[in-house]
Amino acid sequence: MAVLFDPFQIRGITLKNRVCVSPMSQYCAQNGYANDWHFAHLSRFALGGCGAVFTEATAVTPAGRRTHGDLGLWEDDQIEALGRIANFIKQQGAVAGIQLAHAGRKASERRPWHGETPVNDEDIGQRNEHPWVAMGPTGEPYGASWPAPKEMGQDDIYSVIEDFGAAAARADAAGFEAIEVYAGHGFLLHQFYSPLCNSRDDCWGGDFAGRIKLSLEVASSIRRHWPQDKALFFRISATDWIDGGWDLDDSVRLAKALKEVGVDVIDCSSGGIGGPHPVPRFPVGPAFQAELAEKVRRDAAIATMSVGFIWDAEVANSVIESGKADLVAIARELLSNPNWTLHAAAELAVDNDYSMWRPAFGWWLNKRERIMKKLGLRDNRS
Ligand SMILES: Cc1cc2nc3c(=O)[nH]c(=O)nc-3n(C[C@H](O)[C@H](O)[C@H](O)COP(=O)(O)O)c2cc1C
């Protein structure tokens, strides 16, 4: 049974299958505005049969961008270009999702291919891109060679909570049907909930309740601005993979609390907290984070999405079939092959005649297939 192609309902939203496009930053926005590259990049996955297509990390405020090229949704004029993308994704029968983000102390970073180090004089000289002051729960920098971020005051914290809510309202206006909050990989909310990064002694730090407070406030703020029938995902780093850090039991407790404030799906990634800690060692391999999603799903009784090193149709299907997760998110394999989902349907014998493809593609491929079979060039499609 290819459960990977079973529909999945969240509130008033139905995904036609369990394959989601994992957020993938393209670092090519200008002042946060989406452009034709984002349209082409995301449209390919909608044409390629994915159940939901999530945009890359989209900053809720300019200071919350990781790089100068990040997408943003901090002003109303940014709605139109994103709306065009959301609209096309929906026309292709996929759910349009957007990932909302604040990079916290990880802001003002160079693009991956420029070194993933803080923005510096070279960026000013070559691209007129200037550094800005990042903010975090404390003044501890992301890395040894990074400038100290500004320690956030109460006003900064309340502004961020409002920024997420306002961006959610704009996401709704743009026509998105699902929001994912980026709360993993060392971004702001992860910085607050991980004990490795948050040493505040006010109500936003200290014990577990204090450290998860910002995540809960952000989720609540979004729910106040986001229709009840639309879906809310939360991407967490389910473990820091470091002794004394955030662990899987913490994630279960966080997931239970997030569920109470209206979060529907926990997207379970891991790692990335940074700081002066040893680089964590974790067991990379096919679907290596699925066990994290499994525990959160079972112990917190909430839907989960599994991400990381999923590229094989059978593996993706088994993650769902074994009850480890309700959804899979795929990133790099979709860059390699945006039609991965449609090929997976063939491999899992869900579609034997290209009928799941858009007719403008599928009709021709089916015709060619029949000719090839007649000529003895193919036994069967898979
Ligand atoms: C080009 C690229 C950009 C990424 N940008 C984001 C992002 O904006 N937000 C995010 O949560 N993860 C981001 N990631 C991580 C992916 O969403 C995913 O978690 C990771 O690549 C593991 O999945 P994979 O093995 O299927 O690639 C990015 C990954 C890639 C390859």
PDBQT file of the ligand as one rigid body, heavy atoms in Angstrom, charges set to zero:
ROOT
HETATM    1  C1  LIG A 401      19.285  25.168  -0.724  1.00  0.00    +0.000 C 
HETATM    2  C2  LIG A 401      18.765  24.906   0.654  1.00  0.00    +0.000 A 
HETATM    3  C3  LIG A 401      18.190  25.932   1.394  1.00  0.00    +0.000 A 
HETATM    4  C4  LIG A 401      17.610  25.686   2.649  1.00  0.00    +0.000 A 
HETATM    5  N1  LIG A 401      16.915  26.679   3.271  1.00  0.00    +0.000 NA
HETATM    6  C5  LIG A 401      16.157  26.372   4.367  1.00  0.00    +0.000 A 
HETATM    7  C6  LIG A 401      15.223  27.304   4.870  1.00  0.00    +0.000 A 
HETATM    8  O1  LIG A 401      15.043  28.411   4.353  1.00  0.00    +0.000 OA
HETATM    9  N2  LIG A 401      14.497  26.935   5.958  1.00  0.00    +0.000 N 
HETATM   10  C7  LIG A 401      14.643  25.708   6.550  1.00  0.00    +0.000 A 
HETATM   11  O2  LIG A 401      13.951  25.406   7.511  1.00  0.00    +0.000 OA
HETATM   12  N3  LIG A 401      15.521  24.816   6.077  1.00  0.00    +0.000 NA
HETATM   13  C8  LIG A 401      16.246  25.104   4.979  1.00  0.00    +0.000 A 
HETATM   14  N4  LIG A 401      17.057  24.145   4.425  1.00  0.00    +0.000 N 
HETATM   15  C9  LIG A 401      17.070  22.805   5.020  1.00  0.00    +0.000 C 
HETATM   16  C10 LIG A 401      16.061  21.898   4.288  1.00  0.00    +0.000 C 
HETATM   17  O3  LIG A 401      14.746  22.397   4.385  1.00  0.00    +0.000 OA
HETATM   18  C11 LIG A 401      16.117  20.460   4.819  1.00  0.00    +0.000 C 
HETATM   19  O4  LIG A 401      15.740  20.473   6.175  1.00  0.00    +0.000 OA
HETATM   20  C12 LIG A 401      17.500  19.839   4.683  1.00  0.00    +0.000 C 
HETATM   21  O5  LIG A 401      18.076  20.143   3.430  1.00  0.00    +0.000 OA
HETATM   22  C13 LIG A 401      17.440  18.326   4.847  1.00  0.00    +0.000 C 
HETATM   23  O6  LIG A 401      16.566  17.762   3.895  1.00  0.00    +0.000 OA
HETATM   24  P1  LIG A 401      17.119  17.028   2.549  1.00  0.00    +0.000 P 
HETATM   25  O7  LIG A 401      18.059  15.937   3.001  1.00  0.00    +0.000 OA
HETATM   26  O8  LIG A 401      15.876  16.480   1.886  1.00  0.00    +0.000 OA
HETATM   27  O9  LIG A 401      17.827  18.041   1.729  1.00  0.00    +0.000 OA
HETATM   28  C14 LIG A 401      17.681  24.386   3.202  1.00  0.00    +0.000 A 
HETATM   29  C15 LIG A 401      18.320  23.373   2.489  1.00  0.00    +0.000 A 
HETATM   30  C16 LIG A 401      18.835  23.606   1.225  1.00  0.00    +0.000 A 
HETATM   31  C17 LIG A 401      19.456  22.467   0.462  1.00  0.00    +0.000 C 
ENDROOT
TORSDOF 0
